[in-house]
Structures are given as C-alpha cells and as structure tokens.
Amino acid sequence: MLIENEDYNFGFNKLIIDSKFDNIIEDLKQINLSLPNINSEFEQNLNDITFSKNGKISTLDSEIQATNLDPKNGFKFFKKKYTILAYDESINRFDSLEGTAFITSHSLVLLDDDDYIPANYLTFYFYTKSKEIVDKSKYIKYSESPETDSKIDYTKDKIQFINDRVIKNSILLIDGPLIAGDAYTYFIKPIIEMSAHNIIPIFFVKNSFSNILISSIESLKNKYNSDLHWAYNFLKNGQRSNFFHYEDAINPRNSKVFCYIRVFNSSPQRVEFHSETFKRYFQLIPEILDMIYYQLLLQGNVNNPQVRLIAIAEKYARSTLNLVNIGKILKEVGIIPTINQKRFGW
C-alpha cells in the first residue's frame, strides 16, 4: 500500500510485534530445549556478494572522473517536494542444540519538519532440521539451511514492512546493498514498482571487498586490493566518482547504477540505484547526492560515515530489541542468549 503524504501517520509512531511471536515462544516451551547454548560466530557479510562473476560492468560517463559535492545545495534540497525516509534493521541470532532463532527489528524513520517519526516491526523465527520438532509445532520452521531461509524470510518481511508505509513522492534511504545473493532478488520487483510511483529508493554499502571495477577496467587492474581501495585513492574528501552500470548476465532485471562517495579521510561508501530508478530520475540524481553528502556531514562520524537519517533508524532498531527482554524469554524456554549483540545475524 502506498500512502499519500498527508496520511503518513497511518503507518508511523508504532511498534508492531509480529502475530506469530508469542506462538513461537509457546511452541518452544513445549519442546524442552537442551542446554548448554551454542554460540555460533558464523557471520556472512552480505555486502561482499552484491556482484555476480557473470555480471557486466560499464561506465556511464566518457571517462572515470571525480565530481565535487555541494552540501549547501544538498541542504536546499530538503525544502523541495520530496519526503525523506530511511530504513535500517538490527538482528540477534541465538543458537541452541535444537535449532536457531533470529529476532529482527525493522525500523523505518520519517523525517518530519521538526522531528523523526519512527515505525518499528519486531519478528521472531526459529529454524530446525528436526522434523520431529516441526511436527509438534505450527510455527517452528523446518530448514536444511537456516542461514538461507532466514535471509528469505527477513527480506520478505522487510519488503512488506516498507511497502505498507512508504509514501508517494519520497526518497527512501536503505542501509545495505540492492543485490546481495538469491534472497535479495525478491526485492527487485518492489523497487521497480516504487520507482514507478515517484519513490526513489537508494542503497548504501559501507563495507565491501568487491573488486568488480578493479578486475574489469583495464586501467585499474593489478593496482588495488578492492574497489573501495581504488575509490579512497581516487577521490578527495567531498567528492563522488562517476556512475557505473552493473547488469547480471543471466537476469538483466538484476541491474544497478552506482558511484562511490568519500566524505572524510576514511573509507568511502557505495551508493546504489536500481537501473530503472536511475533512468527515471536521472535529472534529480546530482541534487540527491548533494543531499546525501549533507546528511553524511550532519552525522559527522569520521570513523563510521553514515547518513544521518539511517543512523537514527539504526538507533530505533536497536532500542526496539531492548524493549522486549528477549534474553529472559529465551532463557525461560532453554536458550541462553549470547552476550554480544550482533549487528547482522548471518
């Protein structure tokens, strides 16, 4: 459902707890989970699988070049007709002998005239390879690969949560890559549909060892460790690179346009648009990138450059996890939570 700007309060200022949350906990109580807890340190960085080896890369400019960003122009962009929203999430993973639990807090924040207005959605999944356990429950999920299935469920929930609240004539800032493995292919169709409704989704990748540029562009080969390494050396503070186009050789719909931005004397980040979004809003993109630069300066974190509104969404996501005493709940059903709260569950 796409919300008109004047109706945004319909979907915000709310904390939604998934309807299955209590049901899963009740089912877990019946299983008598074994102790001790197993703390899995497995963590997969989704930012490193955003490009297929079969993909094609090209530049949209005549040459590789840097462009200065204008934060004053970026500030002025706030006064234009577009509403600005940002999405982030926080995920805890808990492992037991019987299976794996994922608790996710999805957070969407709307920038109002004088405030940040949040909406949060809390989900809970438990995956197991034991068919005997699944046969005793309506809500516990059988899975041969909890990492894969949890990503698919997470992506579907993310799409639904955003779709239910996204506002027409808006810019949507999303932490994380546009394309990251098979699960993220679910995201492509909704992103194209958003673009057709005057919504501009933009994705941000801060940590990545992708090397598609340095391995595909002749002048960059054998000189750098990663694309981020190249961008750091090529760009000065307050600059962006030219635009590059990536298209999956198997499915052309999995395509995007991206550039790199360097804000401080620290690692740059990649800014991504779906190709349909970029084509439709090409004239606005330079102003949007100035606005992004302004938001990065506004946050002012040299060690971890982050768009201000995404940083606010991240705080709401983490705070939502703390509102529900997950540790106490899982301990009661036999799972001892890890001390270290992970940013990503995979």
Buried (B, 14 or more C-beta within 10 A) or exposed (E): EBBEEEEBEBBBEEBBBBEBBEBBBEBBEEBEBEEEBBEBEEEBEBBBBBBBEEBBBEBEEEEBEBBEBBBEBBBBBEEEEBBBBBBBBBBBBBBBBBBBBBBBBBBBBBBEEEEBBBBBBBBBBBBBBBEEBBEEBEBBBBBEEBBBBBBBBBBEBBBEBBBBBBBBBBBBBBBBBBBBBEBBBBBBEBBBEBBEEBBBBBBBBBEBEBBBBBBBBEEBEEEBEBBBBBBBEBBEEBBBBBBBBBBBEEEEBBBBBBBBBBBBEBBBBBBBBBBBBBEBBEEBBBBBBBBBBBBBBBBEEEEEBBBBBBBBBBBBBBBBBEEBEBBEBBBEBBBBBBEEBBEBBB
